[in-house]
């Protein structure tokens, strides 16, 4: 169990992803609570005045022109939450929902949302008691995740659904099991709880954490394929990268120089030039790693920023409408990353096909050591094509357009959560594609006479071989792929590769 105090330091992406797992408790620093108290003074002053403030004493969206009496502002908060519970379908992954809850608490620590201490303590109480609101995956256009963040708020009211530990329960039962009671919302609490991008932030953190490890494994596996093909490693020479250092290219080339260090392919390359899927590994992986870094940077801005509208400006004592709910930069970053994954998958499939072609690889046909009618690994080319089609389908950008809603007042939306969900959906087929390339590459290494792998690739080859033996006769290769997937997902193996 770790205890995390929020409100002083920036929250990193891996920090938030870790908070999506069980075994942590949260608290706010004294300085954070002081900011919350100051913000509530400002909210109270506006609630008692006559100046129209969006969502405090006015309706929302197309109801902007409706004024709410001072006496009705408090009662309006629960109505606002319940009326915006529009999410449908299966929930986001539980760890993403838990990370979203932590993200909302972290953002509230800035004091600019105007949330009351009662509401914030209610959110912290949920988290610390192991109650995780179940946030439906569908229902946000990401003009903030208004209709999905409402599902976090509804659990505070004893409504909605939530996990308590591993059990998915009705909100009231989850609160009761945890020894908690429903919270009575105060002015601005309803809008502040809903008008936030916490579901996007939480899902982004969990997704990028998984993908970061997967892409590192993919680079290691590509290096295995490079050795199995006995490709020319001079293509990774730093001098070649320096003359046109496109995004991530030089760093990726350095990575492959490290992965292939000590390999015998340096002594006697088979060819001057190899197939493009081998020659451009620095360019393709460099682009993908750069896209990953950009998405990580945008996600951390979202995690540590203030999304609310109206926004409470503590120093000036003002509440002003803002447009930080529009998360187009995050949506575009995730769309670009989805496309980059498709590039990686295409190159992976092409490397496998080349390894199975004796005219190109100078290895036994289909990597079968017995030949004749043996299928070897050629049937897995169909699997590669199937996985690639699934990855490519999810590369279609989510942020291209939107349908105007709320009397056409809300006429633009970035569809950020859809872009994140879409990328998350690519992880399973991409991980299987990497595992398939690992199986094929290890077979090529075993068949390549005179090859002496470098220490890094030898260790990765050994990790695969402990679960997947060399193919000597036709067998169920789908099982090989699943076993390799487990090997590549092993935390110790990833930690060793990262080191």
C-alpha positions as a printed Julia matrix, in Angstrom:
499×3 Matrix{Float64}:
   0.0     0.0     0.0
   1.4     3.42   -0.97
   0.03    6.75    0.24
   0.13    9.54   -2.34
  -0.32   13.21   -1.46
  -1.6    15.31   -4.35
  -1.4    19.03   -4.84
   2.28   19.91   -4.96
   4.07   18.03   -7.74
   3.05   17.32  -11.31
   1.51   13.91  -11.84
   3.35   11.92  -14.48
   1.73    9.52  -16.9
   3.19    6.45  -15.23
   2.13    7.87  -11.85
  -1.5     8.06  -12.97
  -1.35    4.65  -14.64
  -0.07    3.21  -11.35
  -2.95    4.86   -9.49
  -5.27    2.89  -11.76
  -4.23   -0.23   -9.87
  -5.41   -1.3    -6.43
  -3.15   -0.79   -3.41
  -2.91    2.99   -3.06
  -4.54    5.73   -0.99
  -4.77    9.44   -1.77
  -4.8    12.68    0.18
  -4.51   16.39   -0.63
  -1.73   18.59    0.73
  -2.47   21.45    3.12
  -1.67   23.93    0.36
  -4.17   22.21   -1.93
  -6.92   22.41    0.7
  -6.11   26.12    1.13
  -6.62   26.62   -2.61
  -9.92   24.72   -2.41
 -11.08   26.96    0.46
 -10.18   30.12   -1.48
 -12.0    28.88   -4.59
 -15.14   28.18   -2.55
 -15.12   31.74   -1.25
 -15.16   32.94   -4.87
 -17.92   30.49   -5.84
 -20.03   31.56   -2.85
 -19.67   35.22   -3.78
 -20.86   34.59   -7.33
 -23.69   32.32   -6.15
 -24.94   35.14   -3.93
 -24.69   37.75   -6.67
 -26.67   38.61   -9.78
 -23.98   38.16  -12.45
 -24.79   35.22  -14.74
 -22.21   32.43  -14.43
 -22.48   29.43  -16.73
 -23.71   26.31  -14.94
 -23.79   28.03  -11.55
 -26.91   30.15  -11.93
 -27.71   29.4   -15.58
 -28.76   26.33  -17.5
 -26.3    24.41  -19.68
 -25.84   24.23  -23.45
 -29.02   25.26  -25.22
 -30.53   26.22  -21.83
 -27.89   28.9   -21.28
 -30.54   31.62  -21.22
 -32.4    30.08  -18.28
 -31.56   31.71  -14.93
 -31.64   29.63  -11.74
 -32.82   31.29   -8.55
 -30.28   31.53   -5.74
 -32.42   29.28   -3.57
 -32.47   26.56   -6.26
 -28.73   26.51   -7.08
 -27.94   23.8    -4.53
 -30.8    21.52   -5.55
 -29.88   21.93   -9.22
 -26.53   20.14   -8.7
 -27.91   16.6    -8.35
 -30.38   17.22  -11.16
 -27.5    18.3   -13.4
 -25.56   15.11  -12.65
 -28.39   12.63  -13.06
 -29.7    14.22  -16.25
 -26.3    13.84  -17.88
 -25.75   10.15  -17.14
 -25.93    9.23  -20.81
 -23.2     6.58  -21.05
 -24.13    3.2   -22.5
 -22.58   -0.21  -23.05
 -19.75   -1.97  -21.26
 -17.56    0.18  -19.02
 -14.02    1.25  -19.72
 -11.38   -1.09  -18.24
 -11.53   -0.96  -14.45
  -7.95    0.34  -14.16
  -8.83    3.17  -16.58
 -11.9     4.05  -14.49
  -9.82    4.06  -11.32
  -7.18    6.22  -13.0
  -9.97    8.59  -14.12
 -11.16    8.94  -10.5
  -7.59    9.72   -9.42
  -7.23   12.22  -12.29
 -10.34   14.12  -11.17
  -9.02   14.31   -7.6
  -5.62   15.49   -8.81
  -7.17   18.22  -10.96
  -9.41   19.34   -8.12
  -6.29   19.9    -5.99
  -5.48   23.0    -8.08
  -8.54   24.74   -6.65
  -9.63   26.07  -10.04
 -12.6    23.75  -10.51
 -14.5    25.31   -7.61
 -15.38   21.91   -6.16
 -16.4    21.95   -2.53
 -14.35   20.24    0.14
 -17.32   17.92    0.7
 -17.28   16.73   -2.93
 -13.5    16.31   -3.03
 -13.51   14.37    0.24
 -16.26   12.23   -1.25
 -14.1    11.41   -4.29
 -11.09   10.64   -2.08
 -13.32    8.48    0.1
 -14.38    6.43   -2.92
 -10.79    5.92   -4.03
  -9.4     5.04   -0.62
 -12.25    2.61    0.12
 -11.67    0.74   -3.13
 -14.88    2.01   -4.76
 -14.31    2.62   -8.48
 -17.13    4.2   -10.51
 -17.92    2.18  -13.64
 -17.66    4.63  -16.53
 -19.42    3.47  -19.72
 -17.16    3.48  -22.76
 -19.68    5.19  -25.05
 -21.31    8.57  -24.66
 -18.6    11.24  -24.89
 -17.8    13.54  -27.8
 -14.96   14.97  -25.67
 -16.3    18.48  -25.35
 -15.17   17.48  -21.9
 -16.31   13.93  -21.1
 -19.47   15.45  -19.67
 -21.87   12.53  -20.07
 -19.33   10.0   -18.79
 -17.82   12.0   -15.93
 -21.41   12.24  -14.68
 -21.18    8.51  -13.98
 -18.36    9.22  -11.5
 -20.48   11.88   -9.82
 -23.58    9.68   -9.69
 -21.79    7.16   -7.46
 -21.2     9.96   -4.95
 -25.0    10.3    -4.88
 -25.51    6.58   -4.33
 -26.56    6.02   -7.94
 -24.89    4.48  -10.99
 -22.58    1.48  -10.79
 -19.2     0.93   -9.17
 -16.71   -1.79   -8.43
 -15.94   -2.55   -4.83
 -12.82   -4.61   -5.21
 -13.63   -7.0    -8.04
 -17.43   -6.86   -7.63
 -19.49   -4.63   -9.94
 -22.4    -3.32   -7.9
 -25.11   -0.69   -7.88
 -23.73    2.55   -6.52
 -25.71    2.48   -3.29
 -24.57   -1.08   -2.49
 -20.94   -0.24   -3.29
 -21.09    2.71   -0.87
 -22.72    0.59    1.82
 -20.14   -2.19    1.52
 -17.36    0.38    1.85
 -18.98    2.05    4.83
 -19.62    5.27    2.91
 -22.69    7.5     2.64
 -24.01    9.53   -0.31
 -22.72   13.09   -0.59
 -24.92   16.18   -0.73
 -23.58   18.41   -3.49
 -23.03   22.15   -3.02
 -23.23   25.0    -5.59
 -21.09   24.35   -8.72
 -20.28   20.78   -7.6
 -22.54   19.18  -10.21
 -21.02   20.94  -13.2
 -17.45   20.68  -11.87
 -17.83   16.93  -11.4
 -19.21   16.44  -14.91
 -17.45   19.04  -17.03
 -14.06   17.35  -17.02
 -11.95   15.05  -19.2
 -10.99   12.63  -16.4
 -12.16    9.53  -18.35
  -9.94   10.51  -21.29
  -7.0    11.27  -18.99
  -7.33    7.99  -17.1
  -7.78    5.85  -20.19
  -4.9     7.66  -21.92
  -2.53    6.95  -19.02
  -3.36    3.24  -18.87
  -3.27    2.81  -22.66
   0.05    4.6   -23.15
   1.59    2.64  -20.29
   0.66   -0.64  -21.97
   1.74    0.57  -25.39
   5.12    1.86  -24.19
   6.11   -1.62  -23.03
   4.65   -3.22  -26.15
   6.57   -0.94  -28.52
   9.82   -1.62  -26.71
   9.16   -5.37  -27.09
   8.36   -4.76  -30.76
  11.76   -3.11  -31.26
  13.5    -6.03  -29.57
  11.61   -8.49  -31.76
  12.45   -6.5   -34.9
  16.11   -6.8   -33.9
  15.62  -10.59  -33.65
  14.19  -10.6   -37.17
  17.12   -8.47  -38.34
  19.56  -11.08  -37.04
  17.5   -13.95  -38.44
  17.61  -12.28  -41.86
  21.32  -11.52  -41.42
  20.62   -8.0   -42.61
  23.3    -5.36  -42.98
  23.63   -3.39  -39.69
  25.56   -0.52  -41.31
  22.2     1.09  -42.08
  22.03    2.17  -38.41
  25.33    4.13  -38.62
  24.93    7.4   -36.69
  26.44    9.38  -39.58
  23.59    8.31  -41.87
  20.96    9.45  -39.37
  22.61   12.82  -38.69
  22.19   14.15  -42.23
  18.39   13.99  -41.95
  17.42   13.58  -38.28
  13.67   13.15  -38.68
  11.55   12.71  -35.55
  12.93    9.93  -33.4
  15.09    8.48  -36.16
  18.53    8.98  -34.61
  17.38    7.69  -31.23
  15.81    4.61  -32.83
  19.0     3.9   -34.78
  20.96    4.14  -31.54
  18.51    1.73  -29.94
  19.03   -0.81  -32.72
  22.8    -0.4   -32.51
  22.49   -1.33  -28.83
  20.12   -4.24  -29.46
  22.38   -5.69  -32.15
  25.71   -5.0   -30.45
  27.98   -8.04  -30.41
  26.12   -9.9   -33.14
  28.06  -11.77  -35.79
  26.05  -10.01  -38.53
  28.49   -7.09  -38.16
  31.35   -9.27  -39.44
  29.88  -10.51  -42.7
  26.66   -8.86  -43.98
  24.88  -10.94  -46.65
  23.96   -7.95  -48.85
  24.8    -4.3   -49.41
  21.09   -3.41  -49.18
  18.16   -5.31  -47.72
  14.37   -5.13  -48.19
  12.9    -1.79  -47.16
  11.05   -3.28  -44.14
  14.52   -4.04  -42.69
  16.39   -0.99  -43.95
  13.9     1.55  -42.59
  13.51    0.18  -39.08
  15.1     3.33  -37.59
  12.78    5.58  -39.59
   9.58    3.61  -38.89
  10.26    2.95  -35.22
  11.62    6.48  -34.77
   8.37    7.95  -36.05
   6.33    5.67  -33.79
   8.39    6.44  -30.69
   8.16   10.16  -31.45
   4.38    9.83  -31.77
   4.32    8.0   -28.44
   6.34   10.76  -26.76
   4.04   13.43  -28.21
   0.94   11.59  -26.98
   2.55   11.19  -23.56
   3.33   14.92  -23.37
  -0.22   15.9   -24.36
  -1.69   13.42  -21.87
   0.4    14.86  -19.04
  -0.77   18.37  -19.94
  -4.34   17.1   -19.68
  -3.7    15.32  -16.38
  -2.13   18.4   -14.77
  -4.25   21.09  -16.41
  -7.51   22.79  -15.49
 -10.31   21.77  -17.83
 -13.3    23.27  -16.05
 -15.59   25.98  -17.28
 -16.27   28.31  -15.66
 -12.73   28.4   -14.33
 -11.96   29.86  -10.91
  -9.02   32.28  -11.04
  -7.79   32.31   -7.47
  -5.53   35.37   -7.55
  -8.07   37.61   -9.3
 -11.12   36.26   -7.46
 -12.91   35.67  -10.76
 -14.96   32.97  -12.44
 -14.61   33.02  -16.23
 -15.88   30.77  -18.99
 -13.07   28.82  -20.65
 -12.68   26.44  -23.58
 -10.07   24.06  -22.19
 -12.62   21.27  -22.43
 -11.77   21.04  -26.15
  -9.0    18.42  -26.19
  -8.14   18.44  -29.89
  -4.38   18.28  -29.27
  -4.81   15.03  -27.34
  -7.16   13.57  -29.97
  -4.77   14.33  -32.82
  -1.85   12.83  -30.88
  -3.72    9.57  -30.39
  -4.92    9.48  -34.0
  -1.31    9.9   -35.16
  -0.18    7.13  -32.82
  -2.83    4.77  -34.22
  -1.51    5.41  -37.73
   2.09    4.89  -36.55
   1.09    1.48  -35.15
  -0.25    0.54  -38.57
   3.14    1.38  -40.09
   4.86   -0.83  -37.52
   2.44   -3.68  -38.2
   2.93   -3.43  -41.98
   6.72   -3.58  -41.63
   6.45   -6.5   -39.2
   4.32   -8.53  -41.62
   6.69   -7.8   -44.49
   9.73   -8.9   -42.49
   8.04  -12.2   -41.65
   7.17  -12.87  -45.28
  10.75  -12.12  -46.34
  12.14  -14.49  -43.7
  10.0   -17.32  -45.11
  11.15  -16.75  -48.71
  14.31  -18.8   -49.48
  15.21  -16.6   -52.46
  15.38  -13.58  -50.15
  16.48  -15.02  -46.81
  18.63  -17.95  -48.01
  16.88  -20.02  -45.35
  14.74  -23.17  -45.76
  11.38  -22.56  -47.44
   8.73  -21.4   -44.96
  11.38  -21.87  -42.25
  10.64  -25.6   -42.18
  13.76  -27.69  -41.45
  12.22  -30.81  -43.03
  10.96  -29.34  -46.34
   8.82  -31.39  -48.68
   5.09  -30.96  -47.97
   5.78  -29.31  -44.59
   3.84  -26.06  -44.12
   6.36  -24.68  -41.65
   5.25  -21.16  -40.76
   3.64  -20.17  -44.06
   0.07  -20.57  -42.71
   0.85  -17.82  -40.2
   1.09  -15.36  -43.08
  -2.73  -15.51  -43.1
  -2.72  -14.71  -39.4
  -0.4   -11.77  -40.04
  -2.7   -10.48  -42.78
  -5.72  -10.84  -40.49
  -4.08   -8.99  -37.61
  -2.79   -6.29  -39.94
  -6.3    -5.69  -41.33
  -7.64   -5.23  -37.81
  -4.85   -2.8   -36.88
  -5.28   -0.87  -40.13
  -9.04   -0.56  -39.65
  -8.47    1.11  -36.27
  -6.03    3.59  -37.83
  -8.94    5.6   -39.27
  -8.8     8.99  -37.47
 -11.51    9.58  -34.9
 -11.14   13.36  -34.77
 -12.2    14.21  -38.33
 -15.69   15.57  -37.7
 -18.63   15.78  -35.31
 -22.39   16.28  -35.33
 -23.51   19.64  -33.87
 -25.55   19.19  -30.68
 -27.32   21.29  -28.01
 -29.21   23.52  -30.43
 -26.01   23.62  -32.55
 -24.25   25.6   -29.81
 -21.78   22.74  -29.42
 -20.85   22.49  -33.09
 -17.3    21.11  -32.79
 -15.99   18.12  -30.86
 -12.62   16.32  -31.04
 -13.85   12.77  -30.17
 -10.77   12.34  -27.96
 -12.02    9.42  -25.91
 -12.93    7.57  -29.11
  -9.38    8.12  -30.39
  -8.01    6.7   -27.13
 -10.43    3.76  -27.11
  -9.54    3.02  -30.73
  -5.83    2.93  -29.95
  -6.49    0.7   -26.95
  -8.37   -1.64  -29.28
  -5.28   -1.91  -31.46
  -3.14   -3.19  -28.58
  -4.38   -6.78  -28.66
  -3.86   -7.41  -32.4
  -0.6    -5.44  -32.38
   0.71   -7.44  -29.43
  -0.17  -10.67  -31.25
   1.57   -9.41  -34.4
   4.74   -8.76  -32.39
   4.48  -12.22  -30.82
   4.1   -13.81  -34.26
   7.17  -11.99  -35.55
   9.07  -13.19  -32.47
   8.18  -16.81  -33.22
   9.2   -16.49  -36.87
  12.39  -14.57  -36.06
  13.52  -17.12  -33.45
  13.01  -19.92  -35.97
  15.09  -18.02  -38.53
  17.88  -17.52  -35.98
  17.88  -21.23  -35.18
  18.17  -22.1   -38.88
  20.82  -19.48  -39.74
  24.08  -21.43  -39.75
  27.07  -19.67  -38.23
  25.0   -16.92  -36.61
  26.11  -15.76  -33.17
  23.46  -13.41  -31.7
  24.44  -10.43  -29.59
  23.84  -10.55  -25.82
  20.57   -8.6   -25.87
  18.97  -10.53  -28.71
  20.31  -13.79  -27.28
  18.55  -13.05  -23.99
  15.3   -12.22  -25.79
  15.64  -15.34  -27.94
  16.11  -17.39  -24.77
  13.0   -15.89  -23.17
  10.93  -16.94  -26.2
  12.54  -20.38  -26.42
  11.71  -21.15  -22.79
   8.05  -21.14  -23.86
   8.19  -21.92  -27.59
  10.51  -24.73  -28.78
  12.13  -24.72  -32.22
   9.78  -26.01  -34.93
  10.93  -29.42  -36.22
   7.6   -30.75  -37.54
   4.29  -29.07  -38.34
   2.27  -28.26  -35.21
  -0.31  -25.81  -33.89
   1.58  -22.56  -34.44
  -1.26  -20.44  -33.06
  -0.38  -21.86  -29.66
   3.23  -20.82  -30.26
   2.09  -17.24  -30.85
   0.03  -17.15  -27.66
   2.97  -18.52  -25.66
   5.29  -15.91  -27.16
   2.77  -13.19  -26.29
   2.94  -14.26  -22.65
   6.73  -14.22  -22.75
   6.82  -10.71  -24.19
   4.3    -9.43  -21.65
   6.36  -10.69  -18.73
   7.28   -7.71  -16.55
  10.76   -9.01  -15.78
  11.48   -9.5   -19.49
  10.29   -5.96  -20.28
  12.33   -4.52  -17.4
  15.44   -6.32  -18.66
  14.85   -5.07  -22.19
  14.26   -1.54  -20.95
  17.52   -1.7   -18.99
